[in-house]
Amino acid sequence: MDGAAIFAKFGQDYLATERTFTMGIDRRFATEIARRFYGRHVLETCTGGGFTTVALAEVAAHVLTVEIEPAHQLQAKHNLAIAGLSDRATFVLADITDEETWRRLPPMDAAFLDPDWAVTGPDHVHRFVNSTTQPPADALLRRTFSVTPNVALILPPALNVREFDNLPAHERQKLYMGQSHELYCLYFGELAISVGDTEFRVG
């Protein structure tokens, strides 16, 4: 991986593979999202390379982050150490779709969900209902609501927003890099600043 590209996207000389680099959220987006978690005990799913974990750990009381891929978790642990935040996060190697994982989790008052939506190709269609992310975003959100109403969910920009119509009241934030719509972040409960559409732009 190109160290200059990693530094430009994440703000440090972190470890990354092509996959964790691609899936990692730009530090400016991550910082904007994380500020809503100030002082909270946060459940994060799909740790990846730990780039958003760093942003969350800087402001949260504590982050418990769940990852299914051992190599990704090792990267994330290394990256939290580089950031000097190892004591602010607990790492769990587990499948978040497994009920046993949920039974082992301590009480949390907020959650950050970033399912893997990097499946691409000419015939691929991103969906929220009957989700095509891994783990499925719709099922993950429903299960997380049984733990906390305060949830932020990252989703790809190409979704049909009508798929969100049956969700609880939420803020649907469009995240832009220049003029390019890069992500949606849906905020629920106390994490939502307002109900309806908002925007955040960098670059």
C-alpha positions in Angstrom: 0.0 0.0 0.0 1.1 3.5 -0.8 2.1 5.2 2.4 1.3 8.7 1.1 -2.2 7.6 0.1 -2.7 6.1 3.6 -1.5 9.3 5.3 -3.7 11.5 3.0 -6.9 9.5 3.8 -6.3 8.6 7.4 -3.9 11.2 8.8 -1.2 8.8 10.1 1.2 6.2 8.8 -1.2 3.4 9.6 -1.1 -0.2 8.3 -3.6 -0.9 5.6 -4.2 -3.4 2.8 -6.0 -2.6 -0.4 -9.3 -3.8 1.1 -9.1 -2.0 4.4 -7.9 1.1 2.6 -10.8 1.0 0.2 -13.4 0.3 3.0 -11.9 2.8 5.5 -13.7 6.0 6.0 -11.8 9.2 5.2 -10.6 10.8 8.5 -12.6 14.0 7.9 -15.8 12.0 7.6 -14.9 9.8 10.5 -14.2 12.8 12.8 -17.5 14.4 11.8 -19.4 11.2 12.6 -17.5 10.4 15.8 -18.1 13.8 17.4 -21.7 12.7 18.1 -20.5 9.8 20.3 -18.7 12.1 22.8 -18.6 10.5 26.3 -20.6 7.4 25.2 -19.9 3.7 25.5 -19.9 2.7 21.8 -20.4 -0.6 20.1 -18.7 -0.6 16.7 -19.2 -3.4 14.2 -17.0 -4.3 11.3 -13.7 -2.8 12.6 -11.8 -3.2 9.4 -8.4 -1.5 9.7 -9.6 0.5 12.8 -9.5 3.9 11.1 -13.0 4.9 12.4 -12.2 3.2 15.7 -9.5 5.7 16.2 -11.9 8.6 15.6 -14.4 7.1 18.0 -11.8 6.3 20.7 -10.6 9.9 20.7 -14.0 11.1 21.9 -16.0 8.2 23.4 -15.8 6.9 27.0 -14.9 3.5 25.5 -15.3 1.6 22.2 -16.0 -2.1 22.0 -15.3 -3.1 18.4 -16.3 -6.4 16.8 -14.5 -7.8 13.7 -14.8 -11.2 12.1 -11.5 -11.2 10.1 -8.4 -11.8 12.3 -6.0 -10.1 9.9 -8.2 -6.9 9.9 -8.3 -7.0 13.7 -4.5 -7.2 13.9 -4.3 -4.2 11.7 -6.8 -2.3 13.8 -4.9 -3.1 17.0 -1.7 -1.9 15.5 -3.3 1.3 14.2 -4.9 2.1 17.6 -1.4 1.7 19.2 0.1 4.1 16.7 -2.7 6.6 17.6 -1.9 6.0 21.3 -5.5 4.9 22.0 -5.1 1.2 22.8 -6.6 1.7 26.3 -9.7 3.3 24.8 -10.9 0.3 22.9 -11.7 -3.4 23.5 -11.4 -5.7 20.5 -13.7 -8.7 20.0 -13.0 -11.3 17.3 -16.5 -12.6 16.5 -19.3 -12.8 14.0 -21.8 -10.0 14.8 -24.6 -12.0 13.2 -24.1 -14.7 15.8 -26.6 -14.4 18.8 -23.8 -15.7 21.1 -21.8 -12.6 20.2 -24.6 -10.4 21.3 -25.2 -12.3 24.5 -21.5 -11.6 25.5 -21.6 -7.9 24.9 -21.7 -5.5 27.9 -24.3 -2.7 28.0 -23.6 0.0 25.4 -25.4 3.3 25.0 -24.6 3.9 21.3 -23.6 2.0 18.2 -21.7 2.7 15.0 -22.4 0.2 12.2 -20.3 0.1 9.1 -21.2 -3.1 7.2 -19.0 -4.1 4.2 -20.7 -2.9 1.0 -17.7 -3.2 -1.3 -19.3 -5.8 -3.5 -19.2 -4.3 -7.0 -19.7 -5.2 -10.6 -21.9 -4.3 -13.6 -24.8 -6.5 -12.3 -24.6 -5.6 -8.6 -27.3 -3.5 -7.1 -26.9 -2.1 -3.6 -30.0 -2.6 -1.5 -30.9 -1.8 2.1 -34.1 -3.9 2.3 -32.9 -7.5 2.0 -29.5 -5.9 2.2 -26.6 -6.9 0.0 -24.0 -5.7 2.5 -22.0 -8.0 4.8 -23.4 -8.4 7.4 -26.8 -7.4 6.0 -27.4 -3.8 7.1 -31.1 -4.1 7.6 -30.8 -7.1 9.9 -27.8 -5.6 11.7 -29.8 -2.4 12.4 -32.8 -4.2 13.7 -30.7 -6.3 16.0 -28.7 -3.3 17.3 -32.0 -1.4 18.1 -32.6 -4.1 20.7 -29.4 -2.9 22.5 -29.6 0.9 22.0 -31.8 3.4 20.1 -28.7 5.6 19.5 -27.2 4.3 16.2 -25.2 5.6 13.3 -25.3 3.4 10.1 -23.0 3.9 7.1 -24.5 3.0 3.7 -23.4 3.3 0.1 -24.5 6.4 -1.9 -26.3 4.5 -4.7 -29.2 3.2 -2.5 -32.8 4.1 -3.3 -33.8 6.3 -0.3 -37.4 5.0 -0.4 -36.0 1.9 1.2 -35.5 3.9 4.4 -39.3 4.8 4.6 -40.2 2.3 7.3 -37.3 3.0 9.6 -37.8 5.0 12.9 -37.4 8.8 12.6 -33.8 9.5 11.7 -31.4 12.0 10.1 -30.1 11.0 6.7 -26.8 12.7 6.1 -25.1 12.8 2.7 -21.4 12.9 3.0 -19.6 14.6 0.0 -16.0 14.7 -1.1 -16.1 17.9 -3.2 -19.1 17.3 -5.5 -19.0 13.5 -5.2 -21.6 11.9 -2.9 -19.5 9.3 -1.1 -21.7 7.9 1.7 -24.9 8.1 3.6 -24.8 8.1 7.4 -28.2 7.5 9.1 -28.4 8.7 12.7 -31.0 7.5 15.1 -32.1 8.4 18.6 -29.9 10.9 20.4 -27.3 10.9 17.7 -29.6 12.6 15.3 -29.3 16.4 15.3 -32.5 16.7 13.2 -35.0 14.5 11.4 -34.6 14.6 7.6 -31.9 15.3 5.1 -28.6 17.0 6.0 -25.2 17.3 4.3 -21.6 17.3 5.2 -18.9 18.3 2.7 -15.1 18.2 2.6 -12.7 19.2 -0.1 
